[in-house]
């Protein structure tokens, strides 16, 4: 009887492991798990997520509303006007500078092969989309190369009222962690970072010294920010 129970336990364990490996949906995944080889080696590319917890402890869920921040990448385009044939010296080059997003692209993500090889250069979102309120339609996770590499999270965004972003129905955040860290994507209920808490308290101290803030208000703010600064939250 004991022997049979052991066999059943082994079979059930193996069956459960196979189900986990073949699972194409993860309810919740956090940043630490995405970097832990014991976890990510069991996860397939293109697996859907219900919720992602960032390195700073913020939550992003399907159905959440986010805000498009400011682009962090610059580009320039040049063209020559005037001058042709033998009049080469009379041409004049005009250069146009602009800003675009590094992690937010127009449309849905390219196919997995294109993502892995980098064979297709996507069209990135422009500064005209800054401050746009968007809806999280879908989240998926992919390996940074082979299955032995950590995971990153891609978010598909839709317009809040179901309309399109110009010619594109969707936007894609190609690296959620870096997009949030850089400020290209803003979370509505984002937790304050330790650096931000220190800066805010330092500013409050300056206001206190200038007698533009009361001691009571300063003490209240200090009590509120201390757990963040001391990494106790």
TORDO-937564 format. One record per residue: residue number from 0; residue in three letters; x, y, z of N, C-alpha, C in turn. Coordinates in nm, 3 decimals. Layout:
BEGIN
vexse:kevex:nx:ny:nz:cax:cay:caz:cx:cy:cz
NUM:ALA:X:Y:Z:X:Y:Z:X:Y:Z
...
This chain:
BEGIN
vexse:kevex:nx:ny:nz:cax:cay:caz:cx:cy:cz
0:UNK:0.084:-0.122:0.000:0.000:0.000:0.000:0.086:0.126:0.000
1:UNK:0.193:0.124:0.084:0.285:0.238:0.090:0.352:0.259:-0.045
2:UNK:0.388:0.146:-0.110:0.454:0.152:-0.241:0.363:0.218:-0.345
3:UNK:0.235:0.178:-0.342:0.136:0.234:-0.437:0.118:0.384:-0.413
4:UNK:0.112:0.423:-0.286:0.097:0.566:-0.252:0.214:0.648:-0.303
5:UNK:0.334:0.589:-0.291:0.453:0.660:-0.340:0.447:0.679:-0.491
6:UNK:0.404:0.575:-0.563:0.391:0.584:-0.708:0.290:0.690:-0.747
7:UNK:0.176:0.692:-0.675:0.072:0.792:-0.703:0.124:0.933:-0.679
8:UNK:0.204:0.950:-0.573:0.260:1.081:-0.541:0.354:1.128:-0.650
9:UNK:0.438:1.035:-0.699:0.532:1.070:-0.808:0.457:1.109:-0.934
10:UNK:0.353:1.031:-0.967:0.273:1.058:-1.087:0.205:1.193:-1.077
11:UNK:0.146:1.222:-0.960:0.077:1.350:-0.941:0.174:1.467:-0.948
12:UNK:0.293:1.450:-0.888:0.395:1.557:-0.892:0.437:1.585:-1.036
13:UNK:0.462:1.477:-1.112:0.502:1.492:-1.252:0.393:1.558:-1.334
14:UNK:0.268:1.517:-1.309:0.154:1.573:-1.381:0.138:1.722:-1.351
15:UNK:0.152:1.759:-1.225:0.140:1.899:-1.185:0.249:1.983:-1.249
16:UNK:0.373:1.929:-1.252:0.484:2.001:-1.312:0.460:2.026:-1.460
17:UNK:0.409:1.924:-1.531:0.381:1.939:-1.673:0.273:2.044:-1.699
18:UNK:0.171:2.045:-1.613:0.064:2.145:-1.628:0.122:2.284:-1.612
19:UNK:0.211:2.302:-1.510:0.272:2.432:-1.485:0.355:2.477:-1.606
20:UNK:0.433:2.383:-1.660:0.520:2.416:-1.773:0.439:2.454:-1.896
21:UNK:0.324:2.388:-1.916:0.245:2.412:-2.035:0.146:2.528:-2.015
22:UNK:0.138:2.578:-1.893:0.043:2.684:-1.863:0.076:2.810:-1.944
23:UNK:-0.022:2.866:-2.011:0.000:2.986:-2.091:-0.062:3.108:-2.023
24:UNK:-0.093:3.096:-1.895:-0.145:3.209:-1.820:-0.093:3.204:-1.677
25:UNK:-0.039:3.316:-1.630:0.008:3.328:-1.492:-0.073:3.438:-1.426
26:UNK:-0.134:3.406:-1.314:-0.219:3.503:-1.244:-0.139:3.624:-1.199
27:UNK:-0.028:3.600:-1.129:0.057:3.708:-1.078:0.203:3.668:-1.088
28:UNK:0.287:3.759:-1.137:0.431:3.738:-1.139:0.498:3.865:-1.091
29:UNK:0.602:3.850:-1.008:0.675:3.968:-0.963:0.813:3.974:-1.027
30:UNK:0.881:4.086:-1.008:1.012:4.108:-1.071:1.113:4.004:-1.025
31:UNK:1.113:3.972:-0.895:1.209:3.875:-0.843:1.192:3.739:-0.911
32:UNK:1.068:3.698:-0.932:1.043:3.571:-1.001:1.094:3.575:-1.144
33:UNK:1.075:3.689:-1.211:1.117:3.701:-1.351:1.268:3.689:-1.368
34:UNK:1.344:3.709:-1.257:1.490:3.701:-1.262:1.544:3.573:-1.198
35:UNK:1.455:3.491:-1.142:1.494:3.368:-1.072:1.489:3.249:-1.167
36:UNK:1.604:3.189:-1.194:1.610:3.081:-1.293:1.523:2.961:-1.255
37:UNK:1.507:2.934:-1.127:1.421:2.823:-1.086:1.276:2.847:-1.124
38:UNK:1.241:2.974:-1.141:1.103:3.008:-1.181:1.093:3.026:-1.332
39:UNK:1.179:3.115:-1.388:1.157:3.152:-1.529:1.188:3.042:-1.628
40:UNK:1.269:2.943:-1.589:1.301:2.836:-1.684:1.178:2.750:-1.714
41:UNK:1.076:2.758:-1.628:0.953:2.682:-1.648:0.847:2.760:-1.728
42:UNK:0.876:2.885:-1.758:0.777:2.971:-1.823:0.807:2.981:-1.972
43:UNK:0.704:2.965:-2.054:0.719:2.974:-2.199:0.704:3.117:-2.247
44:UNK:0.768:3.149:-2.360:0.746:3.278:-2.426:0.599:3.294:-2.462
45:UNK:0.555:3.418:-2.461:0.417:3.450:-2.501:0.313:3.410:-2.397
46:UNK:0.359:3.386:-2.273:0.266:3.351:-2.165:0.193:3.477:-2.117
47:UNK:0.062:3.470:-2.105:-0.017:3.584:-2.061:-0.008:3.601:-1.909
48:UNK:-0.013:3.728:-1.865:-0.011:3.761:-1.723:-0.139:3.832:-1.684
49:UNK:-0.183:3.809:-1.562:-0.297:3.884:-1.509:-0.251:4.005:-1.432
50:UNK:-0.135:3.991:-1.365:-0.080:4.101:-1.284:0.071:4.090:-1.281
51:UNK:0.139:4.207:-1.283:0.284:4.210:-1.270:0.320:4.305:-1.156
52:UNK:0.405:4.257:-1.064:0.454:4.339:-0.952:0.596:4.383:-0.986
53:UNK:0.619:4.512:-0.997:0.748:4.565:-1.038:0.852:4.552:-0.927
54:UNK:0.977:4.585:-0.961:1.087:4.577:-0.864:1.063:4.668:-0.744
55:UNK:0.991:4.779:-0.766:0.964:4.873:-0.657:0.834:4.841:-0.584
56:UNK:0.770:4.728:-0.619:0.651:4.684:-0.548:0.520:4.738:-0.600
57:UNK:0.523:4.804:-0.716:0.400:4.855:-0.776:0.331:4.745:-0.857
58:UNK:0.199:4.752:-0.860:0.119:4.651:-0.930:0.062:4.706:-1.060
59:UNK:0.071:4.625:-1.165:0.007:4.656:-1.293:-0.081:4.537:-1.329
60:UNK:-0.209:4.562:-1.353:-0.303:4.456:-1.386:-0.372:4.483:-1.519
61:UNK:-0.417:4.376:-1.582:-0.500:4.391:-1.702:-0.627:4.465:-1.659
62:UNK:-0.662:4.572:-1.732:-0.777:4.653:-1.699:-0.742:4.782:-1.628
63:UNK:-0.615:4.794:-1.581:-0.571:4.918:-1.516:-0.561:5.032:-1.617
64:UNK:-0.573:5.154:-1.568:-0.546:5.272:-1.652:-0.409:5.327:-1.614
65:UNK:-0.330:5.358:-1.716:-0.196:5.415:-1.700:-0.190:5.548:-1.772
66:UNK:-0.079:5.618:-1.754:-0.058:5.746:-1.821:0.072:5.738:-1.900
67:UNK:0.068:5.779:-2.025:0.190:5.787:-2.105:0.271:5.906:-2.055
68:UNK:0.397:5.883:-2.020:0.483:5.988:-1.968:0.550:6.066:-2.079
69:UNK:0.678:6.095:-2.063:0.754:6.171:-2.162:0.856:6.082:-2.232
70:UNK:0.879:6.104:-2.360:0.977:6.023:-2.434:1.119:6.049:-2.385
71:UNK:1.203:5.947:-2.391:1.340:5.960:-2.342:1.445:5.947:-2.452
72:UNK:1.400:5.929:-2.576:1.494:5.911:-2.686:1.483:6.027:-2.785
73:UNK:1.594:6.062:-2.846:1.597:6.170:-2.945:1.632:6.115:-3.082
74:UNK:1.588:6.185:-3.185:1.624:6.145:-3.321:1.643:6.271:-3.406
75:UNK:1.708:6.255:-3.519:1.727:6.367:-3.612:1.713:6.316:-3.754
76:UNK:1.655:6.398:-3.840:1.645:6.365:-3.982:1.701:6.482:-4.062
77:UNK:1.772:6.451:-4.168:1.833:6.555:-4.250:1.795:6.539:-4.396
78:UNK:1.776:6.651:-4.464:1.756:6.647:-4.609:1.818:6.771:-4.671
79:UNK:1.865:6.756:-4.792:1.932:6.865:-4.862:1.836:6.930:-4.960
80:UNK:1.827:7.062:-4.955:1.739:7.136:-5.046:1.824:7.230:-5.130
81:UNK:1.783:7.248:-5.255:1.856:7.337:-5.346:1.983:7.270:-5.397
82:UNK:2.031:7.317:-5.508:2.156:7.265:-5.563:2.135:7.134:-5.638
83:UNK:2.173:7.127:-5.763:2.161:7.005:-5.841:2.261:7.010:-5.956
84:UNK:2.289:6.897:-6.011:2.380:6.892:-6.126:2.518:6.943:-6.086
85:UNK:2.564:7.045:-6.160:2.699:7.099:-6.135:2.700:7.197:-6.019
86:UNK:2.581:7.232:-5.968:2.574:7.332:-5.860:2.572:7.264:-5.724
87:UNK:2.664:7.170:-5.705:2.668:7.092:-5.582:2.693:7.182:-5.461
88:UNK:2.774:7.280:-5.475:2.812:7.365:-5.363:2.700:7.454:-5.313
89:UNK:2.591:7.463:-5.386:2.482:7.553:-5.346:2.372:7.482:-5.266
90:UNK:2.387:7.351:-5.243:2.287:7.278:-5.165:2.291:7.317:-5.017
91:UNK:2.179:7.306:-4.952:2.171:7.341:-4.811:2.101:7.227:-4.736
92:UNK:2.164:7.181:-4.630:2.109:7.070:-4.552:2.029:7.121:-4.434
93:UNK:1.908:7.070:-4.423:1.823:7.103:-4.309:1.812:6.981:-4.218
94:UNK:1.834:7.001:-4.090:1.826:6.892:-3.993:1.711:6.919:-3.896
95:UNK:1.629:6.819:-3.876:1.515:6.830:-3.785:1.535:6.736:-3.667
96:UNK:1.520:6.790:-3.548:1.537:6.712:-3.426:1.401:6.686:-3.361
97:UNK:1.388:6.572:-3.301:1.261:6.539:-3.236:1.280:6.442:-3.122
98:UNK:1.173:6.415:-3.050:1.175:6.321:-2.937:1.079:6.206:-2.967
99:UNK:1.118:6.087:-2.928:1.031:5.972:-2.940:1.053:5.878:-2.822
100:UNK:0.961:5.786:-2.802:0.971:5.693:-2.691:1.068:5.581:-2.722
101:UNK:1.140:5.537:-2.621:1.234:5.427:-2.639:1.168:5.292:-2.616
102:UNK:1.065:5.289:-2.529:1.004:5.161:-2.491:0.858:5.148:-2.534
103:UNK:0.798:5.254:-2.587:0.658:5.251:-2.629:0.651:5.258:-2.780
104:UNK:0.599:5.155:-2.843:0.593:5.153:-2.989:0.448:5.155:-3.037
105:UNK:0.431:5.195:-3.162:0.299:5.198:-3.223:0.258:5.058:-3.266
106:UNK:0.132:5.023:-3.242:0.081:4.893:-3.283:0.113:4.782:-3.183
107:UNK:0.070:4.663:-3.218:0.100:4.546:-3.135:0.246:4.505:-3.154
108:UNK:0.299:4.423:-3.060:0.438:4.377:-3.076:0.455:4.297:-3.204
109:UNK:0.576:4.300:-3.259:0.607:4.218:-3.376:0.606:4.072:-3.335
110:UNK:0.611:3.982:-3.432:0.616:3.839:-3.401:0.738:3.805:-3.318
111:UNK:0.731:3.693:-3.249:0.839:3.654:-3.160:0.973:3.646:-3.233
112:UNK:0.972:3.595:-3.356:1.098:3.586:-3.430:1.161:3.721:-3.453
113:UNK:1.078:3.820:-3.484:1.130:3.955:-3.507:1.182:4.015:-3.378
114:UNK:1.112:3.988:-3.266:1.156:4.040:-3.136:1.292:3.982:-3.101
115:UNK:1.308:3.852:-3.123:1.431:3.784:-3.084:1.549:3.826:-3.172
116:UNK:1.525:3.842:-3.302:1.634:3.873:-3.395:1.657:4.021:-3.414
117:UNK:1.557:4.102:-3.382:1.569:4.246:-3.404:1.567:4.280:-3.552
118:UNK:1.507:4.192:-3.634:1.510:4.210:-3.780:1.417:4.321:-3.827
119:UNK:1.315:4.352:-3.749:1.224:4.457:-3.789:1.234:4.573:-3.690
120:UNK:1.256:4.693:-3.743:1.262:4.810:-3.655:1.122:4.867:-3.643
121:UNK:1.066:4.864:-3.522:0.928:4.912:-3.505:0.920:5.064:-3.508
122:UNK:0.802:5.115:-3.535:0.778:5.259:-3.530:0.746:5.295:-3.386
123:UNK:0.826:5.382:-3.328:0.806:5.418:-3.188:0.708:5.535:-3.175
124:UNK:0.641:5.540:-3.061:0.544:5.647:-3.035:0.615:5.781:-3.024
125:UNK:0.545:5.888:-3.065:0.602:6.022:-3.061:0.554:6.101:-2.941
126:UNK:0.610:6.220:-2.926:0.581:6.304:-2.811:0.434:6.348:-2.806
127:UNK:0.365:6.340:-2.919:0.223:6.379:-2.924:0.134:6.291:-2.835
128:UNK:0.185:6.173:-2.796:0.106:6.083:-2.712:0.133:6.102:-2.562
129:UNK:0.223:6.193:-2.527:0.250:6.221:-2.385:0.123:6.266:-2.315
130:UNK:0.107:6.222:-2.191:-0.008:6.255:-2.104:-0.137:6.183:-2.145
131:UNK:-0.129:6.096:-2.245:-0.248:6.020:-2.287:-0.281:5.915:-2.179
132:UNK:-0.408:5.906:-2.143:-0.453:5.802:-2.049:-0.488:5.677:-2.130
133:UNK:-0.432:5.564:-2.089:-0.446:5.441:-2.167:-0.493:5.326:-2.078
134:UNK:-0.541:5.221:-2.143:-0.595:5.104:-2.073:-0.508:4.982:-2.101
135:UNK:-0.474:4.907:-1.996:-0.397:4.784:-2.012:-0.489:4.675:-2.067
136:UNK:-0.466:4.639:-2.192:-0.551:4.539:-2.259:-0.498:4.397:-2.241
137:UNK:-0.365:4.387:-2.236:-0.304:4.253:-2.235:-0.161:4.264:-2.183
138:UNK:-0.116:4.161:-2.113:0.024:4.154:-2.068:0.080:4.014:-2.100
139:UNK:0.200:4.012:-2.154:0.267:3.885:-2.185:0.413:3.893:-2.142
140:UNK:0.471:3.778:-2.120:0.611:3.774:-2.079:0.694:3.692:-2.178
141:UNK:0.819:3.734:-2.196:0.912:3.671:-2.290:1.049:3.658:-2.226
142:UNK:1.127:3.561:-2.274:1.266:3.547:-2.230:1.354:3.646:-2.306
143:UNK:1.461:3.687:-2.241:1.559:3.777:-2.305:1.656:3.694:-2.389
144:UNK:1.603:3.619:-2.482:1.684:3.531:-2.564:1.640:3.387:-2.544
145:UNK:1.731:3.302:-2.497:1.697:3.160:-2.476:1.614:3.143:-2.350
146:UNK:1.565:3.021:-2.331:1.481:2.990:-2.216:1.558:3.001:-2.085
147:UNK:1.691:3.003:-2.093:1.774:3.014:-1.973:1.800:3.160:-1.934
148:UNK:1.737:3.252:-2.006:1.754:3.395:-1.977:1.631:3.446:-1.903
149:UNK:1.645:3.550:-1.819:1.532:3.606:-1.742:1.418:3.654:-1.832
150:UNK:1.307:3.685:-1.768:1.187:3.729:-1.838:1.173:3.881:-1.836
151:UNK:1.103:3.933:-1.936:1.060:4.073:-1.932:0.913:4.075:-1.972
152:UNK:0.845:4.185:-1.940:0.701:4.193:-1.959:0.665:4.295:-2.066
153:UNK:0.580:4.255:-2.158:0.529:4.342:-2.264:0.381:4.370:-2.236
154:UNK:0.343:4.499:-2.246:0.204:4.539:-2.223:0.145:4.593:-2.353
155:UNK:0.024:4.549:-2.386:-0.050:4.605:-2.498:-0.151:4.705:-2.440
156:UNK:-0.146:4.829:-2.490:-0.231:4.937:-2.440:-0.337:4.975:-2.542
157:UNK:-0.456:5.006:-2.493:-0.564:5.053:-2.578:-0.608:5.193:-2.537
158:UNK:-0.674:5.262:-2.627:-0.727:5.395:-2.597:-0.842:5.380:-2.499
159:UNK:-0.853:5.471:-2.403:-0.946:5.456:-2.292:-1.092:5.446:-2.339
160:UNK:-1.126:5.511:-2.451:-1.264:5.509:-2.501:-1.282:5.416:-2.621
161:UNK:-1.182:5.332:-2.645:-1.192:5.234:-2.753:-1.157:5.289:-2.890
162:UNK:-1.112:5.414:-2.895:-1.073:5.471:-3.025:-0.929:5.431:-3.057
163:UNK:-0.874:5.483:-3.165:-0.739:5.448:-3.207:-0.642:5.562:-3.178
164:UNK:-0.513:5.529:-3.177:-0.407:5.629:-3.164:-0.364:5.665:-3.307
165:UNK:-0.438:5.752:-3.372:-0.411:5.781:-3.512:-0.448:5.661:-3.597
166:UNK:-0.348:5.604:-3.667:-0.372:5.488:-3.752:-0.361:5.356:-3.676
167:UNK:-0.318:5.363:-3.550:-0.293:5.242:-3.473:-0.398:5.221:-3.364
168:UNK:-0.449:5.100:-3.357:-0.549:5.066:-3.256:-0.485:5.048:-3.120
169:UNK:-0.358:5.004:-3.119:-0.291:4.974:-2.992:-0.152:5.036:-2.986
170:UNK:-0.100:5.045:-2.864:0.040:5.076:-2.836:0.098:4.957:-2.761
171:UNK:0.230:4.938:-2.769:0.295:4.829:-2.698:0.410:4.883:-2.614
172:UNK:0.413:4.844:-2.489:0.525:4.877:-2.399:0.619:4.757:-2.403
173:UNK:0.736:4.775:-2.462:0.821:4.661:-2.493:0.908:4.614:-2.376
174:UNK:0.920:4.693:-2.272:0.988:4.650:-2.150:0.926:4.728:-2.036
175:UNK:0.831:4.666:-1.968:0.751:4.735:-1.866:0.837:4.792:-1.754
176:UNK:0.933:4.714:-1.707:1.017:4.759:-1.594:1.095:4.884:-1.630
177:UNK:1.160:4.885:-1.746:1.239:5.001:-1.788:1.151:5.120:-1.826
178:UNK:1.034:5.092:-1.883:0.942:5.200:-1.921:0.894:5.276:-1.798
179:UNK:0.864:5.203:-1.690:0.820:5.266:-1.566:0.936:5.339:-1.499
180:UNK:1.052:5.274:-1.496:1.170:5.332:-1.432:1.212:5.462:-1.500
181:UNK:1.200:5.468:-1.631:1.243:5.586:-1.707:1.138:5.698:-1.707
182:UNK:1.016:5.666:-1.667:0.910:5.766:-1.667:0.831:5.773:-1.797
183:UNK:0.858:5.679:-1.889:0.780:5.677:-2.012:0.637:5.626:-1.986
184:UNK:0.622:5.545:-1.883:0.490:5.498:-1.839:0.472:5.538:-1.693
185:UNK:0.360:5.602:-1.663:0.332:5.647:-1.527:0.216:5.567:-1.468
186:UNK:0.235:5.519:-1.346:0.130:5.447:-1.276:0.049:5.545:-1.193
187:UNK:-0.081:5.531:-1.195:-0.166:5.626:-1.123:-0.146:5.620:-0.972
188:UNK:-0.126:5.500:-0.918:-0.109:5.484:-0.774:0.031:5.433:-0.741
189:UNK:0.130:5.489:-0.808:0.268:5.443:-0.789:0.320:5.474:-0.649
190:UNK:0.392:5.378:-0.592:0.454:5.399:-0.463:0.574:5.492:-0.477
191:UNK:0.594:5.576:-0.378:0.709:5.667:-0.379:0.837:5.588:-0.356
192:UNK:0.941:5.619:-0.432:1.069:5.551:-0.413:1.144:5.613:-0.295
193:UNK:1.248:5.544:-0.249:1.328:5.593:-0.137:1.394:5.726:-0.173
194:UNK:1.444:5.736:-0.295:1.510:5.859:-0.339:1.412:5.976:-0.342
195:UNK:1.291:5.950:-0.389:1.188:6.055:-0.393:1.148:6.099:-0.252
196:UNK:1.139:6.002:-0.159:1.103:6.034:-0.021:1.210:6.121:0.044
197:UNK:1.337:6.089:0.020:1.447:6.168:0.075:1.443:6.310:0.020
198:UNK:1.421:6.322:-0.111:1.416:6.454:-0.175:1.300:6.537:-0.119
199:UNK:1.186:6.472:-0.098:1.069:6.544:-0.046:1.092:6.590:0.098
200:UNK:1.154:6.505:0.178:1.181:6.542:0.317:1.287:6.652:0.324
201:UNK:1.385:6.645:0.237:1.489:6.749:0.233:1.429:6.884:0.195
202:UNK:1.338:6.882:0.098:1.270:7.006:0.058:1.186:7.061:0.173
203:UNK:1.118:6.970:0.245:1.037:7.014:0.360:1.123:7.076:0.469
204:UNK:1.244:7.020:0.490:1.336:7.076:0.591:1.378:7.217:0.553
205:UNK:1.402:7.239:0.426:1.438:7.373:0.379:1.324:7.471:0.403
206:UNK:1.201:7.425:0.377:1.083:7.511:0.401:1.067:7.539:0.550
207:UNK:1.098:7.440:0.633:1.090:7.459:0.778:1.192:7.562:0.824
208:UNK:1.314:7.553:0.771:1.420:7.648:0.806:1.385:7.790:0.761
209:UNK:1.309:7.801:0.652:1.268:7.931:0.600:1.139:7.980:0.667
210:UNK:1.091:7.902:0.763:0.968:7.931:0.836:0.847:7.938:0.742
211:UNK:0.851:7.854:0.637:0.739:7.845:0.543:0.661:7.715:0.565
212:UNK:0.700:7.639:0.665:0.628:7.518:0.705:0.635:7.508:0.857
213:UNK:0.527:7.463:0.917:0.524:7.451:1.062:0.597:7.325:1.107
214:UNK:0.645:7.325:1.231:0.713:7.209:1.286:0.620:7.088:1.290
215:UNK:0.493:7.115:1.319:0.394:7.006:1.325:0.376:6.939:1.190
216:UNK:0.366:7.020:1.083:0.350:6.963:0.949:0.476:6.886:0.908
217:UNK:0.593:6.939:0.945:0.718:6.872:0.912:0.728:6.736:0.983
218:UNK:0.694:6.734:1.111:0.700:6.609:1.188:0.603:6.504:1.132
219:UNK:0.485:6.551:1.090:0.386:6.460:1.031:0.440:6.398:0.903
220:UNK:0.500:6.482:0.817:0.556:6.434:0.690:0.673:6.340:0.715
221:UNK:0.757:6.374:0.812:0.873:6.289:0.844:0.828:6.152:0.891
222:UNK:0.724:6.147:0.972:0.671:6.020:1.019:0.616:5.936:0.904
223:UNK:0.555:6.004:0.807:0.497:5.936:0.691:0.604:5.881:0.598
224:UNK:0.714:5.956:0.582:0.817:5.918:0.487:0.925:5.827:0.545
225:UNK:0.939:5.826:0.676:1.047:5.749:0.740:1.045:5.601:0.704
226:UNK:0.928:5.531:0.702:0.931:5.389:0.665:0.982:5.366:0.524
227:UNK:0.954:5.459:0.432:1.003:5.445:0.294:1.154:5.464:0.290
228:UNK:1.202:5.567:0.361:1.345:5.597:0.361:1.425:5.486:0.429
229:UNK:1.368:5.428:0.534:1.436:5.322:0.608:1.410:5.184:0.549
230:UNK:1.342:5.182:0.432:1.310:5.055:0.364:1.234:4.958:0.452
231:UNK:1.135:5.013:0.524:1.053:4.930:0.612:0.911:4.914:0.559
232:UNK:0.889:4.953:0.434:0.757:4.937:0.373:0.759:4.822:0.276
